């Protein structure tokens, strides 16, 4: 079952994760690993 709203939601999550990772580089380097995990998870969800 494909849900169009979910695709858009995941795209927004990826965009937020990229922004957070950008902020994390200037503030807290520990957050970068977490954002990378989020991006990997959303990519794997789209592929499956």
Secondary structure, DSSP 8 states (H G I E B T S, - for coil): ---HHHHHHHHHHHHHHHHHHHHHHHS-THHHHHHHHHHHHHHHHHH-
